[in-house]
Amino acid sequence: MHPATDILLSLFLVFIAAQITSELAQRMKMPGVVGEIIAGVIIGPSVLGWIAPGQVLDALAEIGVVLLLFAVGLETRLEDLKRVGLAAFMVGVLGVVVPFGGASLWAHVEGFAWDKSMFIAAAFVATSAGITARVLQEMKVLQRKESRVILGAAVIDDILAMLLLGIVVSLQGSNSSGSNLNPGHFVIILVEAVAFVLVIGWFGTHVARRRSAWLDKPLNPMSSLNIVLALCLGLAWLSTKFGLAAIIGAFLAGLIASETDKREQLEHQTRPLLALMTPFFFVITGSKVDLQLLATPEALWLLTLATVLAVITKFIGGYLGALTLGNRSAMAVGMGMVPRGEVGIVVASLGLAAGVFSNLIYAVIVAMSLLTSVVTPPALAWLLRYAEDPTTEDPALAVAAQPTTDKPSAPDHGASREN
Amino acid sequence: MHPATDILLSLFLVFIAAQITSELAQRMKMPGVVGEIIAGVIIGPSVLGWIAPGQVLDALAEIGVVLLLFAVGLETRLEDLKRVGLAAFMVGVLGVVVPFGGASLWAHVEGFAWDKSMFIAAAFVATSAGITARVLQEMKVLQRKESRVILGAAVIDDILAMLLLGIVVSLQGSNSSGSNLNPGHFVIILVEAVAFVLVIGWFGTHVARRRSAWLDKPLNPMSSLNIVLALCLGLAWLSTKFGLAAIIGAFLAGLIASETDKREQLEHQTRPLLALMTPFFFVITGSKVDLQLLATPEALWLLTLATVLAVITKFIGGYLGALTLGNRSAMAVGMGMVPRGEVGIVVASLGLAAGVFSNLIYAVIVAMSLLTSVVTPPALAWLLRYAEDPTTEDPALAVAAQPTTDKPSAPDHGASREN
């Protein structure tokens, strides 16, 4: 009689698994998100098979990560982002160039033609900001300069990765049927995406600062939340129309809302939304890890190589870009850029559909994208504590000793700030 | 590159349409939910075709109504429900018997055999509590006795309707292949459903009252919300396993949570969840109204007959059951039971799949179910004000004059309370 049974069971299983594993992870001094991703691996098709990712769960995951980046934007001030603008730009650019170059070279050495090598390399490029944003929010360090650099760089990274993928796709088959590459086309795409971010970011925050009285007008006390949620969904959709990830638009909507005088109330009201929806993103991400893949030694070896390459190249790119922040902060920034998450998976799907990737390459890239998401949270949490306090050695002790201390004025830290 | 574009656009359109129309409806002194349903008709396939109901939107709608009934349960005390137990029971029983009898008779007069007539009549039975619950919440009258009777009756109604549908389905084809009816089977179903509601309701609230300290244990300040949300999703799923609507389980979860000492904090935290999710339920409900149906005079005539019959029989059943509350309150209760919403649609789908209904009968029943939901909110709002204040004549004036006054001690009202 009631057809909703299956989906309600999936919702319940995802939600309860996320709560339990997140709690366990936190008791083991790990970010809760690690527990949620592992919960997804366990209840997903690889192990227990209790949930099967599909349209509905994917949509809930998308809503979850959109709300998360909206909330992160809400806790971020445009002024603070501007102050780290140059570092964020360098991290964004080098975080694209180094992994793309490294992975192209590797794929070519493995025996692929240059056009295919670059397609494979495109899957190594785009950072997925969701995982890192969650770690930063969980650790309550969104106000630190490393966090602001990572968030700014994620926006730049997404624009460049989108552009690069477009170029690489149009390069395919250029040997046989002549080049499809039209430089003017890509200049237009770049200009559109940059214009979208700048216009929405600058103009939106400017309007919000001057006119936040429009949030007070409606009858319903919930209405200011409703208005910014509409803005969030609208910009998330609009940014996909410009070829960018939905989370970029959601982050911009959060930035705009954070300039209004309703900021604190909105932060407060957004928290229950995150509590309900974000577990879906992380559990579904975990449920997509295909452990069967690890069954053959060849795949396992390729996966290890690809993951190490993905982590190291992104880390180096981000690290070099952020060196003006000092050595330790630059390491935290580099690690924060490592997760590829669902963006790598999208590129892999495109490559499979276009006949460029074999099933093995596809599976390896998907697993690599997810593994980068799984390894990042503990490493990032440790590096953030290390950057903050030079005496940090054991992360478990460190988190117990100073759970929320913000920027102690240690000499080393002061030195890194001079830049 | 980003496959989520379509679903994000649908989310945005549903959400923004709901906000605008809800605001307009409220300015016209109508419940906001009327605007949201009309928004669904307009942006749905019937008119603009901007959204197409599908798996994802249906799931979001289901989550929306589950959260709504959870929130309504959270604002309800078991003690208050018990105090109106007898009236609620009578409303539940008569609200099933009168529409079932009336519709069976009508269908038989229209020329159907008795077994098919009873199947058709089953679609006239089940009240869908979502619409009424929203009106009661919007008007802030959940504490009034009419509201408590309606909510209690909705639980009883759902049990009886589920049972009746099972019996009617098993009666089909009894003329040709002998009766499938096994009375023992239905006694078991009835006992299971009643036991589920009583055990969860009594035992759950009892435990919650004594041991609400378990909500304080976890590290995360959001955790008490997470625990009750897990309870809500779990009981919503479980109640579908007992043949009941998911909203019954969600309502029970809310009742349990309302006995804890975190009640007010939870009410506060649930509001943003409702703001985000409930518009989906009402807009999607509206989007399923098929206006094409109204194109033929025959269908229009059948639809008018069916809707009038559905409204009148349910109203009379509820009214008679609630007469102990006094004449005016009984009218409000009767009207509160009128919406059939998605439950009638589920019965119609079953009948179509079983070959019992023609496409025309199917379309008429679906439209009737939705029309009962559309006509209820304004009538219910008016009757609730009328029951509260005997001088009410113009609902627009009444709402302007006393937006939230609770139970004025007018003589007429006092008289109705004696019972």
Contacts between the chains, C-beta under 8 A, distances in Angstrom:
chain1	res1	chain2	res2	distance
A	1	B	162	6.1
A	1	B	165	6.1
A	1	B	243	6.0
A	1	B	346	6.0
A	1	B	347	7.9
A	1	B	350	7.4
A	2	B	240	4.5
A	2	B	243	7.6
A	2	B	244	7.5
A	2	B	245	5.9
A	2	B	246	6.3
A	2	B	346	6.9
A	3	B	346	7.0
A	4	B	58	7.8
A	4	B	59	7.5
A	4	B	62	4.6
A	4	B	240	6.5
A	4	B	246	5.5
A	5	B	237	6.7
A	5	B	240	4.2
A	5	B	241	6.9
A	5	B	246	8.0
A	7	B	59	5.0
A	7	B	62	6.9
A	8	B	62	7.2
A	8	B	66	7.6
A	8	B	233	6.6
A	8	B	236	5.3
A	8	B	237	4.0
A	8	B	240	6.3
A	8	B	246	5.7
A	9	B	237	4.9
A	11	B	63	7.2
A	11	B	233	5.1
A	11	B	237	7.6
A	12	B	230	7.1
A	12	B	233	4.0
A	12	B	234	4.9
A	12	B	236	7.6
A	12	B	237	5.0
A	15	B	226	7.9
A	15	B	229	6.6
A	15	B	230	5.4
A	15	B	233	5.5
A	16	B	230	4.8
A	16	B	233	7.7
A	16	B	234	7.0
A	19	B	223	7.7
A	19	B	226	5.2
A	19	B	227	7.4
A	19	B	230	5.9
A	22	B	220	8.0
A	23	B	218	6.2
A	23	B	219	7.2
A	23	B	220	7.7
A	23	B	223	7.8
A	26	B	219	5.7
A	26	B	220	7.4
A	27	B	219	7.7
A	32	B	220	7.7
A	54	B	55	8.0
A	55	B	55	5.4
A	55	B	56	5.6
A	56	B	55	5.6
A	56	B	56	5.5
A	56	B	59	4.4
A	58	B	4	7.8
A	59	B	4	7.5
A	59	B	7	5.0
A	59	B	56	4.4
A	59	B	59	7.5
A	59	B	60	7.6
A	60	B	59	7.6
A	62	B	4	4.7
A	62	B	7	6.9
A	62	B	8	7.2
A	63	B	11	7.2
A	66	B	8	7.6
A	162	B	1	6.1
A	165	B	1	6.1
A	218	B	23	6.2
A	219	B	23	7.3
A	219	B	26	5.8
A	219	B	27	7.7
A	220	B	23	7.7
A	220	B	26	7.4
A	220	B	32	7.7
A	222	B	271	6.3
A	222	B	272	7.4
A	222	B	275	4.6
A	223	B	19	7.8
A	223	B	23	7.8
A	225	B	272	5.9
A	225	B	275	5.4
A	226	B	15	7.9
A	226	B	19	5.2
A	226	B	275	5.6
A	227	B	19	7.4
A	229	B	15	6.6
A	229	B	275	7.1
A	229	B	276	5.9
A	230	B	12	7.1
A	230	B	15	5.5
A	230	B	16	4.8
A	230	B	19	5.9
A	233	B	8	6.6
A	233	B	11	5.1
A	233	B	12	4.1
A	233	B	15	5.5
A	233	B	16	7.7
A	234	B	12	4.9
A	234	B	16	7.0
A	236	B	8	5.3
A	236	B	12	7.6
A	237	B	5	6.7
A	237	B	8	4.0
A	237	B	9	4.9
A	237	B	11	7.6
A	237	B	12	5.0
A	240	B	2	4.5
A	240	B	4	6.5
A	240	B	5	4.3
A	240	B	8	6.3
A	241	B	5	6.9
A	243	B	1	6.0
A	243	B	2	7.5
A	244	B	2	7.5
A	245	B	2	5.9
A	246	B	2	6.3
A	246	B	4	5.5
A	246	B	5	8.0
A	246	B	8	5.7
A	269	B	271	7.6
A	269	B	272	4.3
A	269	B	275	7.9
A	270	B	272	7.0
A	271	B	222	6.3
A	271	B	269	7.6
A	272	B	222	7.4
A	272	B	225	5.9
A	272	B	269	4.3
A	272	B	270	7.0
A	272	B	272	5.0
A	272	B	273	5.5
A	273	B	272	5.5
A	273	B	273	6.5
A	273	B	276	5.8
A	275	B	222	4.6
A	275	B	225	5.4
A	275	B	226	5.6
A	275	B	229	7.1
A	275	B	269	7.9
A	276	B	229	5.9
A	276	B	273	5.8
A	346	B	1	6.0
A	346	B	2	6.9
A	346	B	3	6.9
A	347	B	1	7.9
A	350	B	1	7.4
